[in-house]
Amino acid sequence: MKLEEIKKFVEELRGLSQEELAKKENELKKELFELRFQAAAGQLDQTARLNEVKKQIARVKTVQSEIK
């Protein structure tokens, strides 16, 4: 993700409620699980997507902690 995309993603996250953030985190964790499964099977073409999803999960958690 480019810096502009990251800033836009974080701004969108800050506009979400606590429940919506939890839902977004669960969606990203599910995607990460599926990507790991594909990587283990040797079917993953975009290996950088793994790190990108991990970072997005961290961003969601950061915004959740800001709200608390």
Secondary structure as UniProt FT lines:
FT   HELIX           3..14
FT   HELIX           18..41
FT   HELIX           48..67
//
